[in-house]
Amino acid sequence: MKQTIEIDCPPEILMGLHLDAQRFGDLIKLQSATVLFKEGKLSSGMAARWCGLPRIHFLMQAMQSGASFLDNSEDDFARETALLRLFSQIRPPLSL
């Protein structure tokens, strides 16, 4: 079910940003999705769907805003190495 949230915005903000209400709403949505992704509260896929963007485009936007994809924690390292092990078992190494 789709929800709509109404935000009060003085006209001078829209004028100062050179945006109409629709584009301002899109900006607020993208910024909110990016922050929630950075905080680990939204997955990149959920954030991208919310913004109506392909996931790779959302990830590129998030990176430009300073998002990191791994925290370089032991949990991240363990998860990534487990995925690499699984992948190497499923697919044989490429021969050159």
C-alpha positions, 0 to 999 in steps of 0.5 A, a space after each residue: 500500500 502506497 503512503 503519501 507524506 505531506 511536507 510544508 515547504 515555504 515557496 522561497 526554499 523552492 525558488 532558492 533551489 530552482 525546483 518545483 514541488 515535484 522535483 523538490 519531493 524527488 530530491 527529499 526522497 532521494 536524500 532520505 533514502 540515501 541517509 537511511 541506506 547509509 545508516 543501514 535502515 534500508 537495503 540498496 534495493 529497497 531504497 532504489 525501488 522507493 526512488 524509482 531508480 535502477 539499483 546501480 544508479 542508486 548505489 552510484 548516487 549513494 557513493 557520491 554522497 559518501 556511502 560505504 558498502 562495507 564497514 570493514 568489520 569482521 562480520 563484513 569480511 566473514 560474509 564476503 569471504 563466505 560468498 567467495 567460497 560459495 561462488 568458487 564451489 559453484 563455478 570452476 575457476 576460469 582457465 587462461 
